Amino acid sequence: QVQLVESGGGVVQPGRSLSLSCAASGFTFNTFRLHWVRQAPGKGLEWVACISTDESKTFYADSVRGRFSISRDNSRHTLHLQMTSLRPDDTAVYYCARGWAEFDLWGQGTLVTVSS
Amino acid sequence: SYVLTQPPSVSVAPGQTARITCGGNNIGSKSVHWYQQRPGQAPVLVVFDDSDRPSGIPDRFSGSNSGGTATLTITNVEAGDEADYYCQVWDSITDHWGVFGGGTKLTVL
């Protein structure tokens, strides 16, 4: 079955770190660019980060650059997002998605809540 | 940064046609993609590259991009089409950013 499954969300205090993972199955993992997209409660979609097929290139939204790090393990078909210095406005459902310029497959999302 | 502008809401009666617009600077030079997001669910791609449909998406969904505006058109609207719709571009010319519009809530009356 072609799918993406996120994990790692939870409640974390401001200033702390959290790591998210996304497990892929059912497709040739290393041929797709991968992304993280988030959605704050009641708000719209916000693209967060992207990584190239061979891990050589990464791109970030201004709002997370320098605090978040995207990586992938092509041997384990897994995408990661390391989040540091978390702020309350990072509270959101985090989705992993695949695609070059459009996102044709999404996971179900994992909720990250940044609160003291 | 590149900005995409959508109307916050669109309402339409069942069986009618809904049109959701997406505006941006020189948007005609970009490929626009559209997503449907039902409450509590992940987004689903319904139109890519302005007017192409992924497999499994009904042909009631179509897209266009001309005259400075991209448009998602849903014909013969059904109750199940009630959802939030987002346009999106990949602004590779500048900073390789994924840009989403603010979203449009489609209400089926």
Chai-1 contact restraints between the chains, C-beta under 6 A:
chainA,res_idxA,chainB,res_idxB,connection_type,confidence,min_distance_angstrom,max_distance_angstrom,comment,restraint_id
A,G44,B,G102,contact,1.0,0.0,6.0,A-B,restraint_1
A,G44,B,G103,contact,1.0,0.0,6.0,A-B,restraint_2
A,L45,B,Y86,contact,1.0,0.0,6.0,A-B,restraint_3
A,L45,B,F100,contact,1.0,0.0,6.0,A-B,restraint_4
A,W47,B,G98,contact,1.0,0.0,6.0,A-B,restraint_5
A,F59,B,H96,contact,1.0,0.0,6.0,A-B,restraint_6
A,Y95,B,A42,contact,1.0,0.0,6.0,A-B,restraint_7
A,A101,B,W90,contact,1.0,0.0,6.0,A-B,restraint_8
A,E102,B,H33,contact,1.0,0.0,6.0,A-B,restraint_9
A,E102,B,L45,contact,1.0,0.0,6.0,A-B,restraint_10
A,E102,B,F48,contact,1.0,0.0,6.0,A-B,restraint_11
A,D104,B,L45,contact,1.0,0.0,6.0,A-B,restraint_12
A,W106,B,A42,contact,1.0,0.0,6.0,A-B,restraint_13
A,W106,B,P43,contact,1.0,0.0,6.0,A-B,restraint_14
A,Q108,B,A42,contact,1.0,0.0,6.0,A-B,restraint_15
A,G109,B,A42,contact,1.0,0.0,6.0,A-B,restraint_16
